[in-house]
Amino acid sequence: MPRIKFQPKNQVAYDKVPVQFKVLPGVREQLKAVPDWQERLRDFVDRLIVENLPKND
């Protein structure tokens, strides 16, 4: 039986195309050392988007 590598916590599947950006040397390794870094980064991106949405006055 194949082992399930990743089980998302939400009910909506993630986009198949990843968001990518360049970082300074060493950042990738440091980021991977942060506990639960992927989920925390997703939360941060969601907040960043909400904070920068145009305000309807």
N, C-alpha and C positions, 0 to 999 in steps of 0.2 A: 504494500500500500504506500503510495507516495506521501511524503511528509509535506504538510502545509507550511510554507515559509512565512507568509504574511497574512494576517487576518485583520482587515480594517475595522475600526471601532464604530464607524458610521455606517449608515444604510446605503449611502450613495457611493458608487464606485469612483475611484480617482480617475482623473484624465490619463489617458495612455501616453500622452506627450508630456514629458517632464519640463518644468521650468528650470532653466540653467543660467548661471551667471559666473563670471570670472571673479576669483578672489586672490589675495596675495599669497605668496608661497607660505606653506605651513598652516594656513587657516583650515584647510580641509581636514587635516589630521586632528587639529584642536577641536573642531566642531564635532567630529565623530566620537570624541572622548566625552562629550556632554551627554548625560543621561536623557533618554527620550528626546533626542535632538530633532528628529523629523517631525514629530507631533508638535513640539514647541515652536518650531519654525513655521509650520502651517498656521498655528494660532497667531503668531506674530504677523504673518503676511495678511491674514484675514483682518486683523486690527488695523494694519497699515492701510489697507484698501478702504475700510469703513471711515477711517479718520480723514481720508483724502477725497472722499466723494464730494461732488459739488453740493453745496447747501442750497436748498430751496427756501428763499426768503418770502 
